[in-house]
């Protein structure tokens, strides 16, 4: 089963050199263990564009879809046999990137 692990940030000094090095080590371990599917960091919310084309409205607005102190700064997609393994992986990711993470299974 695959799990999305969202990295939650609320800081302006994200991605220090030490954090990036720890993330690289963590990612290498996840890849070696066969749990790696995909991962990526995201630009800040102020770079977002929201599109709402429900009912062909064609609305495009700059900025995040919700104003909040916390935001998704990056993510991992892990392959894990069950939630317990996904949570262990997520705990390691949280430690490596020094952020809270949220774990959600794909449907």
C-alpha positions in Angstrom: 0.0 0.0 0.0 1.2 3.5 -0.7 1.2 6.4 1.9 1.5 10.1 1.4 3.6 11.8 4.1 3.1 15.5 4.0 5.8 17.7 5.6 4.2 20.5 7.6 6.1 23.7 8.0 5.5 27.0 9.9 9.0 28.5 9.7 10.6 31.0 7.4 14.0 29.5 7.8 13.2 26.2 6.3 15.6 23.9 4.7 18.9 24.6 6.5 22.0 22.9 5.3 21.9 20.5 8.2 18.3 19.6 7.6 19.0 19.0 3.9 21.9 16.7 4.7 19.8 14.7 7.1 17.0 14.4 4.6 19.5 13.1 2.0 20.7 10.4 4.4 17.1 9.5 5.3 16.0 9.3 1.7 19.0 7.0 0.8 17.9 4.7 3.6 14.3 4.6 2.5 15.4 3.9 -1.1 17.8 1.1 0.1 15.0 -0.5 2.1 12.7 -0.5 -0.9 10.0 1.8 0.5 10.8 4.8 -1.8 8.2 5.8 -4.4 8.6 9.5 -4.9 9.4 12.7 -2.9 9.7 16.4 -3.5 9.9 19.8 -1.8 7.5 22.5 -2.6 7.9 26.2 -3.1 6.4 28.6 -0.6 2.6 29.0 -0.6 2.9 32.6 -1.9 4.1 31.0 -5.2 0.8 29.1 -5.6 -1.9 29.6 -8.1 -5.5 28.3 -7.5 -7.7 27.4 -10.4 -11.5 26.9 -9.9 -13.1 25.6 -13.1 -16.2 24.1 -11.5 -19.2 24.9 -13.7 -16.7 26.3 -16.2 -16.1 29.4 -13.9 -12.5 29.7 -15.1 -11.3 31.5 -11.9 -7.6 31.8 -11.4 -6.2 33.5 -8.3 -2.6 34.0 -7.0 -1.6 32.6 -3.7 -2.6 29.6 -1.6 -6.1 28.3 -1.5 -6.2 28.9 2.3 -4.5 31.4 4.5 -2.8 29.6 7.3 0.3 29.6 9.5 1.2 26.1 8.6 1.6 24.7 5.1 2.7 21.7 3.1 6.4 22.2 2.4 7.1 18.8 0.8 6.1 15.2 0.7 7.2 11.6 0.4 5.2 8.7 -1.1 6.2 5.5 0.6 5.4 1.9 -0.3 4.8 0.0 3.0 3.0 -3.3 3.9 0.9 -1.6 6.6 0.3 1.6 8.5 2.7 0.7 11.3 5.6 0.6 8.8 4.4 3.8 7.2 4.3 5.5 10.6 7.9 4.3 11.4 9.1 5.7 8.1 7.2 9.0 8.7 8.8 9.3 12.2 12.2 9.0 10.6 11.3 11.6 8.1 10.0 14.0 10.7 13.3 13.6 12.6 15.4 14.2 9.5 13.6 17.3 8.3 12.8 18.7 11.7 9.1 19.2 10.9 5.8 17.7 11.8 4.4 15.2 9.1 1.0 13.9 8.3 0.5 10.3 7.1 -2.4 9.4 4.8 -3.0 6.2 2.8 -3.9 6.4 -0.9 -7.3 5.1 -1.7 
